[in-house]
């Protein structure tokens, strides 16, 4: 690892965003590989994920790891939700939040927030462009992902 990259990783791993824990070393290296504008958006989304998890019944502790070389967040202990990955949209290169494509989550998000967020296929919310992101809608989508299995087991629809 080069000195410059190591310095970047160290500065990211020691960042304390809101209520989030320190960035896991592997995730810090992944964040460091993103362009600065994408990295800042994704670190903000990381904060939203941890904050939403802390405020959502049934979610519990999150595990931060890498999936396909991207920071990923799992409800490993509770099993309440699906993996959320942070990366880039393949077409535009913009920051994106990826969900498991064989779920109905992105369709659910589109139904709830047809104009508030930008979607890519059945797997991503894209955080790019001139339009500011509707943070309340984004938080709700994160909560729905973090409780996907919990809601399916209980038969609860999105609210």
N, C-alpha and C positions, 0 to 999 in steps of 0.2 A: 504494500500500500504506500503510495507516495505521501510525502510530508503534507502537501496541500490538501489532499483528500482526507488524510487523517485529522488534520486541524478542523476541516469542515464537519467531519463526523463527530468529533468531540464537542464542537460547539452546538450541534444539533442535539446530541444526546444529553447535554446539560440544560437545554431549554426547558423551562417550566411554563407550560401553557395552561392558564386557568387552573382547573382542578385535575388535570391529567398527570399521571405518573411520568417519570423520566422515560424517554424513548429507549426501547430495547436496542442493544448494539447492532443487531442485524437490520432492524428496521431503520436505525439511524443511517446506516450505510446506504440503504435503498433511498431514503429521503435525500441524502446528499447527492445522489445521481440525477435527481430531477433538476431542470432549470429553476432558478430562484423563484420566479413568479408561480410556477406550478407547485414547488415545494411549500411556499407560504400558504397557498390555498389548501393544500393537502394537510399540512400541520394544523390549520384551523379546523378542518373537518375531523381530524383526529381528536382534537379537543371536544368537538361536538359529540363524537361517538362516546368518549369516556363520560362526559357530562350527562348525556342522555341515558347511558347505561346505569349510572348512579341514581338517576331520578325515576327509573322505570321498574315497577314491581316485577319480580320474578327473574330478572336478568342476572344479577350478581356480578362477580368478578369477571373481567375480560382478560383474555390471553392475547398478547401482541406477538406476532410471528411473521414469517414470510411465506407467501404462497405465490408460486410462479415469479419469484424475485421481487414481489411487491409487498408493502406492509399490509398485514391482514389482521382482522380482529374477530375473535371467536368467543362464544359463550360456552367455553369448554366445560366448566363445572356444572352449570345449570342446564345446558343443552337447550336453552329457550329459543335460540335464534340460529340464523345462518351466518356464514362467514361474510364479512364485508372487507373488500380489498380496496386499497387506494392506489391509483396509478394514472395513466394517461389514456385519453381517447385515441384509438389508432388512427382515425381519419384526420382529426384536427390537431392532435398533440396537446389538447387542453387537459387540465386536471379532470379526473373522473372518479366516481365511486362505482365499483363493480360489485354485482350480486350474482349469485348462482343462477345461470340462465334457465334451468329447468323448473324454477319456481314461478309463481304468478306475481311476484312482487312488483316488478316494473310495470306490469299492466295495472296493478292495484294503485301504484303511484300515479300513473297517467289518468286513471279514473278520478282519483281524489284531487289531483293538481295538474289539470291538462295544460294550463298556460304558465304556471308558476315556476316550473323547472324544465330543463332540456334533457331529453332522453335519447339514448342510442340503443336501438334494437330492444331486446328483452333482457339486457344485462347491466345497463349503466345509466347513471345520472351524470351529465357532462356539466362541468362548472367553468365554462368559458364564455367569451363574448362580452358584449357591452352591457347586457342586462344584469343588474345585481341579482344575486341569489336570494330567494325568499327563505330566510333562515328558519322561520317557524315551520314551513313546509318541509324543509330538509331535515329538521330535527324529528318531525313526525315520521318521515320515511325511514330514518335511522331506527327509531323506536319500533316501527313495524318489522324491520329486518331482524332486530335483536329479539323480538318476541314471535317470530314466524312459527316455530314449532309449538310454542306454548299456546298460541292462538289456534293453530290447527287441531291440537289435542282437545282444547276446550270448546271448539266450534265457534269461537268468537270471530266476528268479522272486523275489519279495520274500522276504527272510530276516530 
